[in-house]
Structures are given as C-alpha cells and as structure tokens.
C-alpha cells in the first residue's frame, strides 16, 4: 500500500469516527472521479426549482463537493452562491441539529461565503482516520442562493428525494445522500464486529437498526473465542466470518487486565484499524438510538500501514464493572 493512499488527519479522527460505523461496502466497487463525478440537482423551494448541480468525487486523499449554478435556470433569474455549507457523517442521525431538533446548517463543519456573483465553489475535505476505499459516507450539501433583480434569497439542497432530513415534527428540512469512497480496484473495506461464534451469531446484538454485535465475557472463564464478522451476517452469516475475537484476562483480586485479540483467518483479508470498549452493562456502552458509535469507544487503535493479521488490545480492569462484562469489538477490515 502506498502511504498517499492512507492519508490521515489525526486531529479529526475522533470527531469524524464518533458518528459510528453504519455501513461499509462489502466489496462495493462504486466510486467517482473528477472526470466522472456523482451529480445531483441543486434545488430550492423544496425541490421544485433546480438552480444548479452538486458534483461529488474523491481522489483517495480528499473528498470534493462542488456547487455549480446553471447559467440560466428555469425561472430565468440569475442566481449566485451567497453561502455553501456541507456536512459529512456515517449516520444521518449525526448531522448537526439545534436544541429543538431542527437541522442546523450553521453548524455544518464545512462552510464558505464565495462572494458576490459567485457561480461555483468546491469544498476539498481531507480524508480522516477510518475513511478507506469502499466506505459509504452520508453527505448533506446546503446552499443559500441569492438573486439581485428582483431581490430574493432561498435555501437550496443537493436534492436526493429518497433521503429527507426530518424536523422535530417530521417535516422535511433538507436532504442527504450516500457516497462510496475509493477507486475501483482499490482495497475494499468492510466494517467488522466481534460476536457470538457461529451458528449463534445473532445471540448478542445491539438494539439499534444498524447491525452491530457485542461479546459477553465472565472473569471466571479461561477465555472466550467469538467470530469476527465483516458485513452484516443476517444473510449467509458463515460467509461473513473473516476471523475471530478472543477475550481473556489476568485479573486477580480486582486487579489486572482484559485482553481482546483480533485475528484474521480468511485468506486475503487484513486489519486496518479498530475500536474497543469494555463495560459492566450493555447500556453503559455509548449508543445513538441503540447503535454504538465506535469513535466514542475508549480504545481507538490503528490505522496500520501495512495492514495486519492480528492485534491485541490491553484494557485495565475496572472493579466497578463486576465480573460479567460486555465488550464492543469493532474493526475495519478488508481485502484487494
């Protein structure tokens, strides 16, 4: 692997990964380049009037989101970009909102005022930890467009009608759209969770709608060996097993460590990074609507370049946990 492929911005790792790992492509070979970008209409008036387009592509180190107004929209008016605002998340629930639950575009981390008369603007958003080929991210692209003659100012969105951003009363306040990172032929990434060994993979699942597993471990056990599943094991779970997660400890009289070891067993796969947490109750593991955001786990490790076949996380035991432990063992794995 080339170092340029794994460009990371360390200061943003926790911020961006805190949104969780909803989905990562299972060998999804869909990506966009500058010469062949993803294109969406930029609309105002709740999608009724198109005033331009939003183009999205990436180059394995930056995500490019370009706003470009049409020369003469259907209404015949000359609009310009007064403000552009863009947010990227791994869960649509994580787009910024205010205290009342409204979509808060002023809280979008990427914002710019292009200046009077501007017809286009491009955000260049650096890849951060965990952004690898095959990862599906969610993007909300908002703009304030303005017309001088007559004076009008309107809110516009990259229009993706299948994915509305609901307000507190369920009303549509905008839209978001999915985008798959990477270049065809690149390393294909999947999100992976350690869980109960086959065939009872579904015995320990987090309660949210986005698939995620956990492991239960008791200090009286010598060790526990579970399976590592890459991709949702709901369909054909045996094919999703790419390794195992082994849990052991050396705790004596309330003092010692918990050891969580990830090991790849499926040919061609390797480990890029991961997140691990131990608690004494499932509800003590951070969750968003029942979905665990790995970026909020205590132990964030990797990324590895080159990727590795095994990794052990050593976690000091906390006597407040008791003897019955709940373990979130997440990893980003993949293959060429």
N, C-alpha and C positions, 0 to 999 in steps of 0.2 A: 504493500500500500504506500502511496506517496503521501508525504506529510501534508502537502497542499490540500489533499482530499479531506483531511481531518482537521481543518482549521477550526479552532475553538476560541471563544471569547470567555475567559474564565470568570470574569466579573458578572456575567449574566447567567451562568449555569443554573444556579438555584432558582433565580427568578423565572426563567423560562420553563424549567422542568417541573416547577411547582404546580403547573397546571395539570399534571397527570399524564398518563400514557393510555389514552383511549384506544388508539389503534395504530398499528404499524403494518404496512403492507406485507402480506405473505407472498414474497417474490413478485410484487406488483412492478411491472416494467413500464410504468407510465411516468413521463416527465416532460418538461417543456424547456426549450432553449430560446435564446434571443431571436433566432431565426424561425422558431415555431412555438410562440408563446401560447399560454392559455388565454382566451379572450372572453370577457364578459361585457355586457352593456352597462354603461354608467347612466343611471336613470334618476329622474326627480319625480315629484308628485306621485309617490307610492308606486313607482314603476311604470307610470302611464306615459312619460315622455323621456325618450332617450336623447341625451345631450353629448354623449361620447362613449368611450370604451375604457376598460381597465385591462391591461396586459400583465401577465404574470409569468415569470420564468426564473430559473436558478442556474448557477454555474458551479455548483459544488462548494462554493465558499460564501456566496451571498444570494439572498432572495431578492428579486427585483419586482416591484409592484409599480407599474406605470399608469398614470392617469393621462388621458389624451382626449380633448374635446373635439367634437365634429366641427368641421368648418361652417356648416350651416344646418343646424338641427331642424327637425320637422316643424317647429314653431316659427322658424325664420329669424329668430333672435340671435344675437351674438353674445354668447356667454363666456366668462373667463373664470379660472380657478382662484377663488379667494382663499380657500384653505383645504388642505388634504390631511386626512387622518386615517391611520391604518393600525390594526392590532392583529397579532398572531397568537394562536393558542392551540393546545392539544385537545381541549374540551370547550365546546361553545358556551358552557356554563361559566367559563372563566373570563369572558370578555368583560371589560370594566363596566360597573353599574354604580349608580349613586345610592344613597341611603334608602330611597323609596323604591329601589328595584328597577329604575329606568336605565336604559342603555346610556352610558356616559362617554360620548365620543371625545369629550375634552380630556378624558383620562386615557385615551389610546396612546401608547408609548411612542408611536411614530407620528409626528405632526409637523406641518410646514405651511407657511404662507408664501406661495410662489410669487406674489406681487401683481400689481395692476396689469391686466391684459394677458396674463399667462394662460397658455392653451394646453400645456402639458407639464407634468412633473413626475419624477421617478424616485421612489424610496429604494435604497440599497441597504438591506437588512442583513448584517453578518450572521452566518451560521453560528449556533451556540452548542454547548455540550448536549449530546443526545440527538442532534439533527444529523441524520445519516440517510443514505440513499434508501428509498422505499418508505420512509416515514410520511404519513399523511398528516398534514397540519391544517388548521382551520384559519381562514383569513376573513376579516371584516374590513372593507375598504370604503371609507366615507369621504365625502367632499362637500364643501359649501361652494356653490356656483353663483355667479352674480352677473346680472345684465344691467347696463347703464341706461339704455334707451329702449323702453322705459325702465326705471329702476326696479329691479326685482332681486331677491336673494332667496335661494332654495337649497334644501338639503338633498344630497344625492348619494346613491349607494351603487356599488357593483352589484347588479341585480341577479340574484340566484333564487328564484321563487320557491324552490323546494326547502330552503333553509331560512325561515324568518327568525328574527331576534324578537322574542315576545316581551312586551312590557308587563308591569305588575298586574294588569287586568287581562292579560292575554292578547292585547292588541299588538299588531306588527309595528316595530320601531326601527326596522332595518333588516339587513340580510347578511349571512356569512356563506362562505363556500369552501369546499375542501380542495387541497392541492397536494400532490405527491412529489416529494423531493427526490432529486437524483437524476442520474443519467442512465439510459438503458445500457445494460452490460456491466454496470457498477455493482458494488457489494449490496446485496439485498438484505435489508434489516427486518427483524420481527421483534415485537415485544414479547417477553417470556416471563412466566411466573412459576415459582415452585409450589407444588401442591401435593395432594394425596396421591400415592402411587397408583398406577393403573391396576385394575379397571375402574376403581372408585375415584376417578379424577375429580368428580363434582361434589365430593363429600364436604369440602371446605371452600366455600366461595364467599366473596364479599357481597353484600346485599344490593349493590347498585346495578344499573342496567348495563354497564360496560364490564366486560368479563375481567375478572381478577381473582386470584386464588391466594390462600394463605396456608400455613402449616401449623399444626398444633404439636407441642413437644412438652414432655414432662421430665423434670430433673431426675426422676428415678430411673429413666431409661438409659441404656448404654449409649444408644444413638438412634436417630430416626433417618430413614432414607426415603425421600419422595422423588417424584419425577419433575423434570423441568419441561414445561410446555411452551412452545413457540407458536403463537397464534391461537385463537380461540379453539379449545378442544371439543366444543359442542358437537361438531361434525367430524367423524373419523378421528377420535382422540389419540389412537395409537400412532397415527402418522405425525402428530404434533409433538411427540416426545423427542427432544433433542439431547437430553442429558438427565442428570439427577441433582438433587439438592440434599446434602447430608447435614444433619444437625447433631451436635454432641456438646458436652460440657465437662468442665473440671471443677465444678462448684462444690466446695466443702464448707459446711457451717456458714452458709450465706456469702461466701467469698469465692470468686473465680470468674471464669469467662464462659460465654456461649460461642460456639464455633459454627458458622454457617458456610458450607463449602459448595460451590457450584462446579459441576464437572460436565463437560460436553462428551456425549457418547455417540452422536450421529455424525457420520463421515461428512466432511466438508464444512461443518459449522464451527463457529468460534464465538468468543465473548468479547464485546466491545466495551460495555460499561454496565453499571447496575446500581441498585438502591436496596437497602436492607433495614429492617426495623424489628425490634422485639418489644412486646408489651405483655402485661399480665391479664389483659382483657381485650377482646376484639374492638370494642368501642373506643379504646384508648389509642388505636391506630388512626392517624388523620384520615378523614374521609370527606368527600364532597358528594352529597346526595348518595351516600353509600359506596362511592367509588374512591379508592385510595390514590392520592396523588404522590407518586414515588419521590418527586422532588422535595417533599416535606418529610421524608424518612430521615432517620438520624445519620445513617451511613450512606454517603454518596461516593461511589468509587469508580475508577477509570476516568476517562477513556484510555484504552490500551491501543498502542500503535507500535508494533503489530498486535492484532487481537490475540487472545489467549484461549487455552483449552480448559483451564481451571483457575479458580480464585477462591480464597478463604477470607471471610470477614470475621474478625475477632471483636466480640462485644462484651464489655464488662457487665457482669450480672448485677442487677439492682434487686435487693431483697424485697422491695415493695411489690415486685412482680409476683411473688409467690412461686409455687412450683409448677403450675400449669401455664405454659407460655404460648403466645400467639405470635407468629413470625411472618412478616411480609418479605418475601424474597423475590425481587424483581431484577430482570436483566434485559439488556439489549443484545441480541444475538443475531447472527446472520451467516450468509454464505455467498459465494460468487455464482 
